[in-house]
C-alpha cells in the first residue's frame, strides 16, 4: 500500500514537471484565476510550484 502511494506521488510530481517544462518552453499555462474555489486554486498553484522547485534542482 505504501509503495503504491509513493508511486502515485512520484507520477504526480512527474506530471507537474512536464507542465512546468511546457510553461517554460511555450509560455502556455493553466488559468487558475478561472477556478472559483479558492482551496482548489491554492492546491493547484502549490502543485505546479512543486514542479518548478524540482525542475530547478
C-alpha positions as CSV (number, residue, x, y, z in Angstrom):
1,X,0.0,0.0,0.0
2,X,2.8,2.4,0.9
3,X,4.7,1.6,-2.3
4,X,1.6,2.3,-4.4
5,X,1.1,5.7,-2.7
6,X,4.8,6.6,-3.3
7,X,4.4,5.6,-6.9
8,X,1.3,7.8,-7.4
9,X,3.1,10.7,-5.7
10,X,6.1,10.3,-7.9
11,X,3.8,10.2,-11.0
12,X,2.0,13.3,-9.9
13,X,5.4,15.1,-9.5
14,X,6.5,14.0,-13.0
15,X,3.3,15.4,-14.4
16,X,3.9,18.7,-12.6
17,X,7.4,18.8,-14.0
18,X,6.1,18.2,-17.6
19,X,3.6,21.0,-17.1
20,X,6.5,23.2,-15.9
21,X,8.5,22.4,-19.0
22,X,5.6,23.2,-21.2
23,X,5.2,26.5,-19.4
24,X,8.9,27.4,-19.8
25,X,9.3,26.4,-23.4
26,X,6.0,27.6,-24.9
27,X,4.6,30.1,-22.3
28,X,1.3,28.1,-22.0
29,X,0.0,27.7,-18.5
30,X,-3.2,26.9,-16.7
31,X,-5.6,29.8,-16.0
32,X,-6.0,29.3,-12.3
33,X,-7.9,32.5,-11.9
34,X,-10.9,30.9,-13.7
35,X,-11.3,28.4,-10.9
36,X,-14.0,29.6,-8.5
37,X,-13.0,27.6,-5.4
38,X,-10.1,29.2,-3.6
39,X,-8.9,26.0,-2.0
40,X,-8.6,24.3,-5.4
41,X,-6.7,27.3,-6.7
42,X,-4.2,27.2,-3.9
43,X,-3.8,23.4,-4.2
44,X,-3.1,23.6,-8.0
45,X,-0.8,26.6,-7.5
46,X,1.2,24.6,-5.0
47,X,1.2,21.5,-7.2
48,X,2.6,23.5,-10.1
49,X,5.2,25.2,-7.9
50,X,6.4,21.8,-6.8
51,X,7.3,21.0,-10.4
52,X,9.1,24.3,-10.7
53,X,11.0,23.6,-7.5
54,X,12.1,20.1,-8.6
55,X,13.0,21.2,-12.0
56,X,15.4,23.8,-10.7
57,X,17.3,21.3,-8.6
